Amino acid sequence: MANKKALITGITGQDGSYLAELLLDNGYEVHGIIRRSSTLNTSRIMNIFEENYVKNQKLFLHYGDMLEVESLMKIISAIKPDEIYNLASQSHVRVSFDTPTFTSDVSGLGTLRLLETVRLFSPESKVYQASSSEMFGGFDAPQNEDTPFNPQSPYATAKLQSFHNAKNYRTGFNIFVSNGILFNHESPRRGETFVTRKISIGVAKIFLGLQKKIYLGNLDAIRDWGYAPEYVKGMWKMLQLSEPNDYVLSTGVGATVKDFLETSFNVVGLDYRNFVEIDQKFYRPNEVTKLIGDSSKAKKDLGWEAKTKWSKLAETMVEADINRIRKEIG
C-alpha cells in the first residue's frame, strides 16, 4: 500500500510546521501550500525542508492562496490527498478588529473555497478544519462541544462560519470533515506578536540587557494554554477515525496573563512588575475574559490528553528564546 498523502494549508505556521514533522515521521508524503512572497517565510520548516524536500522527496511545497479558488482547485485536483489539514488563517484576534474583511475572507470564506474544491475534485479526502476556542467568547467556562457559541471578534465570527460550513459539507455532501476546537496552544515557534511569545521574547531580551519594558494589554484575561506539538497529534488522531466528529482540545487548566508573566520572569529571577507597562492599544474592543476547555470527549474517543501545562510551557518558551538570542548575538 502506498504511503498516505497529506496536504497542509498554513504549513509555514507554528501548527503547520509541527504537523508536517509528525506526518513525515509517520511515513506520509506531505504537501504544503505557501503564499508567494518576496521574502522567504519558511523558517519554521527549515529543519525538515532540506532533508525531506531535496533528499528524501517527501515534502512538496505549492504556491497558492486561500483567497484564490483556482489555485486550490489546481493543487487538490492534482494531488488528491488522503488527508487535508486546513490551518491557514489570519489568526491574531486583536488584529482581526483592524482587518475584519481580510480576516473574514481568509478564515471564513477561505474554508468554504477549500470545502467546495474538495467536494468537486477530491471527495474521498478526509478534512481537518482548525476551529477555535474564541468561538465560545468566554461563555460558561469550562467549555466543551455542547457549550453555546458567542463570538466576540471578527476572527471568532469567521471561525464560526467555517465551523458550520464544515458541518454542512459533512451532512449535506458526506465529506469527511472534523472540526478541532483548539484552545490556546503555544511553543517557541509561536508568532512574536502573540502574547505568550511576546512575553517570552521580552523576558529573554530584558535578561540579556537588550530591552527594558514589555507593553501589554489586559493582564486579567484567563486562558487555557497548552503545548502545540501535543495538539497537532490530536488533529492527526481525528482523521484516523472511521467517522468524522468535532472535538475540543485543551489542558483544562486556566491561568491569567499575569500568571504567565510572573512565571516567565521567575525563570530569570526578576519581578515582572518592574518591567511591564499597560498600553490601551493592546486591549480588544470586546474582551473575552475566561476560556478553559473540557476535553473529556477527546480523551474518550481519541485517547488524547494534554500533558504540558501552562507553567512548564512558560519556562520552556523563555529558555528557548534566551538560547536563540544568545546564538544570534554571539
Order of alpha helices (4+ residues) and beta strands (2+ residues): beta-alpha-beta-alpha-beta-alpha-beta-alpha-alpha-alpha-beta-alpha-beta-beta-alpha-beta-beta-beta-alpha-beta-beta-alpha-beta-alpha-alpha
